[in-house]
Amino acid sequence: MSETEFSAAPPLPDTGLDEDDRLKPEFVRAVLDLVEAGDEAGAREKVEPLHPADIADLIEIVPAEQRRALASAIAELIDGDVFAEMNDWVRDELIDALTATQVADLTADLDTDDAVAIIEDMDEDEQRAVLRALDPDDRAAIEEALSYPEESAGRLMQRELIAVPEHWSVGDVLDYLRADDQLTTDFWEIFVVDPAHHPIGTCNLSWILRTPRSVAIADVMKREQTLIPVDMDQEEVALRFQKYALISAAVIDGSGRLVGMITVDDIVHIIQEEAGEDALLLSGAGDGDINEPVRDTYYARVRWLIANLFTALVAATIITQFQDTLAQMIVLAALMPIVAGVGGNAGTQTLAVTVRALATNQLTPANTLWAVRRELAIAILNGATVAIVIGIAVGLFFANPLLGVVIGSAMLGNIVIAGLAGVLVPLTLERCNADPAISSSIFVTMVTDSMGFLVFLGLATVSGLVG
Amino acid sequence: MSETEFSAAPPLPDTGLDEDDRLKPEFVRAVLDLVEAGDEAGAREKVEPLHPADIADLIEIVPAEQRRALASAIAELIDGDVFAEMNDWVRDELIDALTATQVADLTADLDTDDAVAIIEDMDEDEQRAVLRALDPDDRAAIEEALSYPEESAGRLMQRELIAVPEHWSVGDVLDYLRADDQLTTDFWEIFVVDPAHHPIGTCNLSWILRTPRSVAIADVMKREQTLIPVDMDQEEVALRFQKYALISAAVIDGSGRLVGMITVDDIVHIIQEEAGEDALLLSGAGDGDINEPVRDTYYARVRWLIANLFTALVAATIITQFQDTLAQMIVLAALMPIVAGVGGNAGTQTLAVTVRALATNQLTPANTLWAVRRELAIAILNGATVAIVIGIAVGLFFANPLLGVVIGSAMLGNIVIAGLAGVLVPLTLERCNADPAISSSIFVTMVTDSMGFLVFLGLATVSGLVG
């Protein structure tokens, strides 16, 4: 083993990845050139050293029109693991091109959770065809998983796990694990169950390895467990894994029996998705997946833009009420978007923080009042600062102190309104069991736009600035 | 073991948690009442059954002014694990109240990574005092960790790990693990190293458990490893863990020697933070932590609002160029925010999607051109749809077809500009090695505001609508 093999260079050298583990454009280009030239063996040879996750990335990253040709060239490298790593949209596209038997072959080697992820998005007819092509054990496992709601623990769990009775010794466990070839290979904890298959304790493998054979497993296991009800939503499962730093957890059915296991590697991408979707939902970008078909993206985004169009019309209606004021002092028309825009920004800030704190369970009914008071305090500080800056600037520039006072007061008022809307709108939606990330920003923008124009033009009218 | 103990009810019943694992307000109230009444023993008794993560939550969730009293009442329950789970801001506040020796005692039982997390945020003087109070081994480990850059793998890793030589058998490994009391207790993989301590393979504990004692460890281990350079940024580490579904990974120094181990439970909160911060950064809300002191939050947000104030002034300057046009047709002043606002929304959508795709390595240099073309296509579709709706509505409402054509054309133009800005601005920032989430939205908003006003008022002027 030579020294140079373990230099500080990133792992997997020469496999077409850049320093951020992304496929290099040159590598992608080279593979596509081979495919286009009809040299499928050459393409396979280049792709073969890649990790399944990178093969999945390669298929995602190529332009849609060349994807089918690439997939057919490297078909024998696209196994269940590659499919399990693939973006949903791209996977659906490829799977549509396969027969039910081919899909069944792909899923046969996978753990239940990965197989379910591939099958659950298919049409019902196709699903039935694939299930018929599976062997009876796999079929039963997948049918059971599909019987649980989408995005529930039952869909995420794998049925492959190690459960042992509490009267066993560490030696019994070791002998059992070594003797039975049918057991799952990758696991991190074993579960200790009573005769009715209720979990009564969990045991890290490292504890077993560090304990003499004669010790009872019941003396090694930890009795405090974090159990996951089979119908729990995956977002709650992810929060629980994160909060208690779990590696794996037992899933129990309605009567408390152990029915499956969820491992952290299946949770990591959910944590990532759930945490990352806030920015997308707040902007109305829907799933926001760049592999989503253009038509779906268009529908998702245009609905939001039309909704925003109506809120903008509300604001426009308010402006029309002040046509006389505007006609007398046309510069107000140039200044009014400042009040609305900066207010909108202040509202968006508060909204982003509130939605995040709700999603991570940092903001709970126990500290809601405190959080609202905190946002109000920040809004007053921000509002006062921005009001002074814009008030002085406008007052001096137009040599009109009253105009400075009017725009400063309007700015302070709108930023305070924005801060309150930014925290109260998502809290109200959460109370109504709606996802605060989804529609909060429509309401908040409507409030900050309308109030910005109303307060500014209203103050301009009543202050004696015009007329 | 009675049946009822394992009903479908959530785990940890009666410990003050609601169905989402959040502390119930009644529970928090009850604890605070006991503290206020001076019944510290009663408070401790209520808090003791909680998991360290829940004790940390409790301390976070109480109003700041009662936090010190609560912490002092339940001081003996606040061990290193509780501190490790605590929000940074709240932790700093409590640690300020402790002596260096108390902090050293707290960190002594923790793995390096958790100890470092507690110590790294302290002032240098305090850090030195705590380090002096630690025993020499712990001090050396922590000093070494602190020598690596903040947010690097070197800070995240723990030095406690199991490394064995490749000539050992499975039996040798088992005997070693059982014999040495000083070894770490919680680990998920062991690393096989050559005589120079370079990692040459990794072995899941489950593989060891399933293999007879006589087999060589080199025949059980997996040679393909994902190694983490010690100076890698934590965000890259998180992406690598996620991409390759890692449970733990070896950390190597510049000469390829094994220096530590990172486990997935330390990565999960980074994945969550990094994924969730996009929404906060895009809105200019800084860290967006509700436990951040009001003054810090104020500074972070007001800087952004002032920056936005200047971009709004740019837009206002454009409007002032069209004072004559506006004076002749005051209704244009009411309509112009619609063009700017809906354009801003379209830009934000594209921006959120692009920033997300960049952060997850879905958008790479290999598919950039394709992604820009895709956003352009969606922008044209969205722009055309919204343009038709607003064009017809305005044309009919004001019985002025030319006004309808002007606002429709301006809307189409601004949404296309917004789509291009939403994808090109973050891509450009990424190329310049700047974080695209941090300042993109300032630029995009400036473009959509200014262009919205310019295109709409410009078209109104040149189309012969006025004058």
Interface residues (C-beta under 8 A of the other chain):
Chain A: M1 E3 E5 F6 S7 A8 P10 P11 L12 D20 D21 R22 L23 K24 P25 V28 R29 H51 A53 D57 E60 I61 V62 P63 N87 V173 L174 L177 R178 L183 T185 D186 F187 W188 D194 A196 H198 P199 I200 N204 L205 S206 W207 I208 L209 R210 T211 P212 E224 Q225 T226 L227 P229 E236 L239 R240 F241 Q242 K243 Y244 A245 L246 I247 I252 D253 G254 S255 G256 R257 V264 D265 I267 V268 H269 I271 Q272 E273 A275 G276 D278 A279 L280 L282 S283 G284 A285 G288 D289 I290 N291 V294 T297 Y298 R301 V302 W304 L305 I306 N308 L309 A312 L313 A315 A316 T317 I319 T320 Q323 L326 A327 I330 V331 A333 A334 L335 M336 P337 I338 A340 G341 V342 N345 A346 T348 Q349 T350 L351 A352 V353 V355 R356 A357 A359 T360 N361 Q362 L363 T364 P365 A366 N367 W370 A371 R374 A377 I378 L381 N382 T385 V386 V389 I390 I415 T445 D449 F453
Chain B: M1 E3 E5 F6 S7 A8 P10 P11 L12 D20 D21 R22 L23 K24 P25 V28 R29 H51 A53 D57 E60 I61 V62 P63 N87 V173 L174 L177 R178 L183 T185 D186 F187 W188 D194 A196 H198 P199 I200 N204 L205 S206 W207 I208 L209 R210 T211 P212 E224 Q225 T226 L227 P229 E236 L239 R240 F241 Q242 K243 Y244 A245 L246 I247 I252 D253 G254 S255 G256 R257 V264 D265 I267 V268 H269 I271 Q272 E273 A275 G276 D278 A279 L280 L282 S283 G284 A285 G288 D289 I290 N291 V294 T297 Y298 R301 V302 W304 L305 I306 N308 L309 A312 L313 A315 A316 T317 I319 T320 Q323 L326 A327 I330 V331 A333 A334 L335 M336 P337 I338 A340 G341 V342 N345 A346 T348 Q349 T350 L351 A352 V353 V355 R356 A357 A359 T360 N361 Q362 L363 T364 P365 A366 N367 W370 A371 R374 A377 I378 L381 N382 T385 V386 V389 I390 I415 T445 D449 F453
